[in-house]
Amino acid sequence: MKRYMKQIATLSLAMVLIFGLSSCEATRNANNKQKGAVIGAAGGAVLGAILGNNIGKGGNGELGAVIGGVVGGAAGVLIGAKMDKNAQKIEEEVPGAKVERVDDGIVITFDGENSGVYFDTNKYNINDDSKTTLDRLAAVLVEFPDTDVVVVGHTDSTGSAEYNMTLSKNRAQSVTNYFTGPKGLSPGRFTTNWFGEESPIATNDTAEGRAQNRRVNIVIVPNEKMKQEAEQEAGGGN
């Protein structure tokens, strides 16, 4: 009975935290997205839909494994509350980034139009304006250490498919290298992937659409430490 009551108290506290963060734009949309999600045994279905339609085809093929499945029950609620807080912090600290809470993760989109992370045509070096944005995100990643990070690169369809695959790889790797090099974040937290032109989110027939397709996604997911601690807390520590 004591353990059961602690589980109820834990769940109630987590729900209070979630409702307290409901002003966050990312979390306001989370419930509707999660209600429509069909999460397979391998997990990551909805996150994959946002990142692109080719998980396992482009890049290094590890994306689905890193994203993992969705944690349910009281432990899932606790994790969700922590990730909601993380998402809200990103929205506050990184202006212009599109922040979405999906499943147990956070999807951040930096496109080539208005996000604060830009690459010159055919280039993959990170310029000073982009560094300012990534510096702000790096500070949030330091504040929330119990997470893993997936960096994914995309391009528009200008140029050959082979060239674009390489360009998206180089751009994604540049972002990862900036986090793990100058910003000093642990390389063990990061996975890098790339899809070239294969996963557009807008038409490539207009300049505006191509700018949206030239994007880098950063996905933040709970690491094993966060999951284990949530399960222990939800289960009464036994």
C-alpha positions in Angstrom: 0.0 0.0 0.0 2.8 2.4 0.9 4.5 1.8 -2.5 1.2 2.2 -4.3 0.5 5.6 -2.6 4.0 6.8 -3.5 3.4 5.9 -7.1 0.2 8.0 -7.0 2.0 10.9 -5.4 4.7 10.7 -8.0 2.2 10.7 -10.8 0.3 13.6 -9.4 3.4 15.7 -8.9 4.5 15.0 -12.5 1.1 16.1 -13.8 1.3 19.3 -11.8 4.7 20.0 -13.5 3.2 19.4 -16.9 0.3 21.7 -16.4 2.6 24.3 -15.0 4.5 24.3 -18.2 1.5 24.4 -20.5 2.4 27.9 -21.7 5.3 26.5 -23.7 4.4 26.5 -27.4 6.2 23.1 -27.9 4.2 21.4 -25.1 0.9 22.9 -26.1 1.0 20.8 -29.2 2.5 17.7 -27.7 -0.8 16.0 -26.6 -2.4 16.1 -30.0 0.7 14.7 -31.7 1.0 11.9 -29.2 -2.7 11.0 -29.5 -2.3 10.4 -33.2 1.0 8.5 -32.8 1.2 4.8 -33.5 4.4 3.7 -31.7 5.9 0.5 -33.0 8.1 -1.9 -31.0 11.2 -0.3 -32.4 9.9 3.2 -31.3 10.7 6.6 -32.7 7.8 6.5 -35.3 6.6 10.0 -34.9 10.1 11.5 -34.4 11.1 9.7 -37.6 8.2 11.3 -39.4 9.4 14.7 -38.5 13.0 14.1 -39.3 12.3 12.5 -42.6 10.8 9.4 -44.3 14.0 7.6 -44.7 15.3 6.5 -41.2 17.7 3.7 -41.7 18.4 4.6 -45.4 20.6 7.7 -45.2 23.6 8.5 -43.2 24.9 6.0 -40.7 21.6 4.2 -40.2 21.7 4.4 -36.3 18.9 7.0 -35.9 16.0 4.7 -35.0 18.1 2.8 -32.4 19.2 6.1 -30.7 15.7 7.5 -30.6 14.4 4.3 -29.0 10.9 3.7 -27.7 8.5 5.7 -25.6 8.5 5.1 -21.9 4.9 4.6 -20.5 3.2 4.8 -17.1 4.3 7.0 -14.2 7.9 6.9 -15.3 6.9 8.2 -18.7 5.0 11.1 -17.1 8.1 12.0 -15.0 10.3 11.9 -18.1 7.7 14.0 -20.0 7.7 16.7 -17.3 11.5 16.9 -17.5 11.5 17.1 -21.3 8.7 19.7 -21.2 10.9 21.9 -19.0 13.9 21.3 -21.3 11.8 22.4 -24.4 10.5 25.5 -22.6 14.1 26.5 -21.8 15.1 26.1 -25.4 12.2 28.2 -26.6 13.3 30.9 -24.1 17.0 30.8 -24.9 17.1 30.1 -28.7 14.9 32.6 -30.6 13.9 31.6 -34.1 14.3 27.8 -33.6 11.2 25.7 -34.2 10.8 23.5 -31.1 8.4 20.6 -31.0 7.8 18.0 -28.2 7.1 14.7 -29.8 7.0 11.3 -28.0 9.7 11.4 -25.3 11.9 13.8 -27.3 12.3 17.3 -28.5 12.8 18.1 -32.1 14.5 21.4 -33.0 14.5 22.6 -36.6 17.0 25.1 -38.0 16.1 25.9 -41.6 17.9 28.1 -44.1 15.3 30.9 -43.9 14.7 32.2 -40.4 16.2 30.0 -37.7 19.6 31.5 -36.9 21.7 28.6 -38.2 22.8 29.3 -41.8 25.1 27.8 -44.3 26.4 29.6 -47.4 25.6 28.0 -50.7 27.6 24.8 -51.1 29.4 25.4 -47.8 29.3 23.6 -44.5 31.4 25.8 -42.2 29.5 27.4 -39.2 29.5 31.2 -39.5 29.5 33.7 -36.6 25.7 34.2 -36.6 25.2 30.4 -36.4 27.7 30.1 -33.6 25.6 32.5 -31.5 22.5 30.4 -31.8 24.4 27.1 -31.2 26.1 28.7 -28.2 22.7 29.3 -26.6 21.6 25.8 -27.3 24.8 24.3 -26.0 24.2 26.2 -22.7 20.8 24.5 -22.4 22.3 21.1 -23.1 24.8 21.6 -20.3 21.9 22.5 -18.0 20.1 19.2 -18.9 22.9 16.7 -19.0 20.8 13.5 -18.8 19.9 13.6 -22.5 21.3 12.3 -25.8 21.4 14.4 -28.9 20.9 13.4 -32.6 22.0 15.9 -35.3 20.5 15.4 -38.7 21.3 17.2 -41.9 19.1 17.8 -45.0 19.5 19.7 -48.3 17.2 20.9 -51.1 17.3 19.2 -54.5 19.7 21.6 -56.2 22.6 19.6 -57.5 23.1 15.9 -57.7 21.7 13.5 -55.1 25.2 12.2 -54.4 26.6 15.7 -53.9 23.7 16.6 -51.6 24.1 13.5 -49.5 27.7 14.5 -48.9 26.8 18.1 -48.2 24.2 17.2 -45.7 26.6 14.9 -44.0 29.3 17.6 -43.7 26.8 20.2 -42.4 25.4 17.9 -39.8 28.9 16.8 -38.8 30.0 20.5 -38.5 27.2 21.1 -36.0 28.1 18.0 -34.0 31.8 19.0 -34.0 31.0 22.5 -32.8 29.1 21.1 -29.8 31.8 18.5 -29.0 34.8 20.7 -29.8 34.6 24.4 -28.9 31.6 23.9 -26.6 33.1 20.9 -24.8 30.1 18.6 -24.7 30.6 14.9 -24.4 30.9 13.2 -27.8 29.2 10.2 -26.2 25.9 12.1 -26.1 25.9 12.7 -29.9 24.8 10.8 -33.0 25.1 12.3 -36.4 23.0 11.4 -39.5 22.1 12.9 -42.8 19.6 12.4 -45.6 20.6 14.7 -48.4 17.6 15.7 -50.5 15.6 12.6 -49.7 13.4 14.0 -47.0 11.9 17.4 -48.1 9.4 19.1 -45.9 8.4 21.6 -48.5 8.4 22.0 -52.3 11.8 22.4 -54.1 10.1 24.4 -56.8 10.3 27.7 -55.0 13.1 29.6 -53.2 11.1 29.6 -50.0 10.6 25.8 -50.1 14.2 25.1 -50.8 15.2 27.3 -47.9 13.0 25.2 -45.6 14.5 22.0 -47.0 18.1 23.2 -46.3 17.8 22.4 -42.6 19.4 20.8 -39.6 17.3 18.9 -37.1 18.5 18.4 -33.5 16.7 15.8 -31.6 17.0 15.6 -27.8 16.0 12.4 -26.1 16.2 11.1 -22.5 19.3 9.0 -21.9 19.4 5.7 -20.1 20.2 7.4 -16.8 17.1 9.6 -16.9 15.0 6.5 -17.8 16.3 4.4 -15.0 15.9 7.1 -12.4 12.3 7.8 -13.6 11.5 4.1 -13.4 13.0 3.8 -9.9 11.2 6.9 -8.7 7.9 5.7 -10.2 8.4 2.2 -8.7 9.1 3.4 -5.2 12.9 3.1 -5.4 12.8 -0.7 -5.3 
